[in-house]
Amino acid sequence: MSEAEASAVPPQSKGSWMSFLKSISSFNGDLSSMTAPAFILSTTSLTEFSAYWAEMPKLLCAPAKEKDPAKRSMLVLKWFLSTLKQQYASRNEKLGSEKKPLNPFLGELFLGKWDDEAGTTQLISEQVSHHPPVTAYSIWNSQHGVRLQGYNAQKASFKTTINVRQVGHAILHIDEFDEDYVITLPALHIEGLIGGSPFVELEGSTYIVSTTGYTSRIDYSGRGWLSGKKNTITATTYPSGKGKSKSDIIYTAEGSWTDKFVIKDAKKNDVETYNARNEPKTKLSVAPIEDQDPLETRRAWKKVAEAIQKGDMNTTSAEKSKIENEQRELRKAERAEGREWDRTFFTRAKTLPVFEKLIKDVPGGSLEIDQTNGIWVFDQEKAKNAKPPFGPLSREKSSAQ
Ligand SMILES: CC(C)CCC[C@@H](C)[C@H]1CC[C@H]2[C@@H]3CC=C4C[C@@H](O)CC[C@]4(C)[C@H]3CC[C@]12C
């Protein structure tokens, strides 16, 4: 980096930033094992990221009201594209750069709900694995009969920058039509590392494959690519399955996932426009910390978050160590008793039939069970029986009255 180039690295952190950059050029792929300088640490744990899927509940629920399956797949595409800005650019916008999230402990929970014109939309997010780190979530709106569930892990590699491939998927279910949409997750890399203000750029392609017989493919590109513009997306929706042709495109989407995009039909008429800058978000409500269970993320990480906020690295690492030691003890006890940590809301499944069926339409798509410590599904029984203060279901009831 030239002297003249602007740097977001605080003067007193220059040295630690340089050694951090050096250390990642030889790291082993486990993002959680990376140690980073204080100014780049986030006070938010990855379990909270699941909320990005539904900060605009209206868009998530919109497909459930559409009778035509082709239009429904277009509305699912619109909702998916609308989540990208929250997922991949919101820390940037709020904090000035991407930051290193807290690495969730096994069993960590994040519970909340959105109340707005779409009714109540519930969120349950749980860290279902620590080695490798895997976060599972279930998001549902009973009034509209939509349910989203999924889980994800990250595989990182270093080649000029941090490159991250996401392992995992999301599945959207619409009750009214008893249909499913399997959603794959984009690969990303980090830009702006040298200057100390990292941000995410998406790359490659992802798919939304549906039991209705329509597939959307989304292509991501950035500055160095054909379009030359950052955060570019182009997508097409086409019929899938035997005897169908991918070139029989029924919808296209084009634009930017942080700005505007347009969806057109086969006759090139605009059918939907979206402006990420204007779209109103609904605030997620989370129980006050004192009412939360000790497994809930904001309660569990409170002291660490406060120490990070103050820039107090000694307390940060002391409080982090407390959590890590406690976790080590728990694992030790489980091993000694020959059992495994009982996840609060999710269970391991042997197979995932819908996924296996639909993923055939995704080039190279597979469950990669070995990368996620299993197949994770939301367990309705566990959720029903969850005792307060977990009771997101009881929280749902009390709020509906
Ligand atoms: C910022 C630099 C210094 C450190 C790198 C931090 C890494 C661990 C961060 C940067 C961007 C982050 C990703 C940003 C967005 C998402 C989408 C979400 O649905 C799952 C987690 C996932 C995939 C994050 C995983 C962790 C991540 C890859």
The ligand as a Tripos MOL2 file, in Angstrom:
@<TRIPOS>MOLECULE
LIG
   28    31     1     0     0
SMALL
NO_CHARGES

@<TRIPOS>ATOM
      1 C1        -13.5760   -8.6780    8.1260 C.3       1 LIG1
      2 C2        -12.3640   -9.5700    8.0980 C.3       1 LIG1
      3 C3        -11.2100   -8.8900    8.7320 C.3       1 LIG1
      4 C4        -12.5820  -10.8950    8.7810 C.3       1 LIG1
      5 C5        -13.4240  -11.8400    7.9820 C.3       1 LIG1
      6 C6        -14.6660  -12.1270    8.7260 C.3       1 LIG1
      7 C7        -15.4920  -13.2610    8.1300 C.3       1 LIG1
      8 C8        -15.4560  -14.3720    9.1720 C.3       1 LIG1
      9 C9        -16.9110  -12.7540    7.8120 C.3       1 LIG1
     10 C10       -16.9060  -11.5770    6.8110 C.3       1 LIG1
     11 C11       -18.2390  -11.6400    6.0690 C.3       1 LIG1
     12 C12       -19.0270  -12.7070    6.7900 C.3       1 LIG1
     13 C13       -20.2310  -13.3360    6.0820 C.3       1 LIG1
     14 C14       -21.2440  -12.2390    5.7450 C.3       1 LIG1
     15 C15       -22.6170  -12.7260    5.5170 C.2       1 LIG1
     16 C16       -23.0390  -13.9900    5.7630 C.2       1 LIG1
     17 C17       -24.4370  -14.3660    5.4050 C.3       1 LIG1
     18 C18       -25.1400  -15.0890    6.5290 C.3       1 LIG1
     19 O1        -26.4130  -15.5310    6.1200 O.3       1 LIG1
     20 C19       -24.3000  -16.2720    6.9960 C.3       1 LIG1
     21 C20       -22.9230  -15.8100    7.4290 C.3       1 LIG1
     22 C21       -22.1210  -15.0340    6.3440 C.3       1 LIG1
     23 C22       -21.7130  -15.9900    5.2440 C.3       1 LIG1
     24 C23       -20.8870  -14.3500    7.0130 C.3       1 LIG1
     25 C24       -19.8450  -15.3610    7.5530 C.3       1 LIG1
     26 C25       -18.6310  -14.7020    8.1630 C.3       1 LIG1
     27 C26       -17.9420  -13.7260    7.2070 C.3       1 LIG1
     28 C27       -17.3690  -14.4890    6.0310 C.3       1 LIG1
@<TRIPOS>BOND
     1     1     2 1
     2     2     3 1
     3     2     4 1
     4     4     5 1
     5     5     6 1
     6     6     7 1
     7     7     8 1
     8     7     9 1
     9     9    10 1
    10     9    27 1
    11    10    11 1
    12    11    12 1
    13    12    13 1
    14    12    27 1
    15    13    14 1
    16    13    24 1
    17    14    15 1
    18    15    16 2
    19    16    17 1
    20    16    22 1
    21    17    18 1
    22    18    19 1
    23    18    20 1
    24    20    21 1
    25    21    22 1
    26    22    23 1
    27    22    24 1
    28    24    25 1
    29    25    26 1
    30    26    27 1
    31    27    28 1
@<TRIPOS>SUBSTRUCTURE
     1 LIG1         1 GROUP 0 **** ****
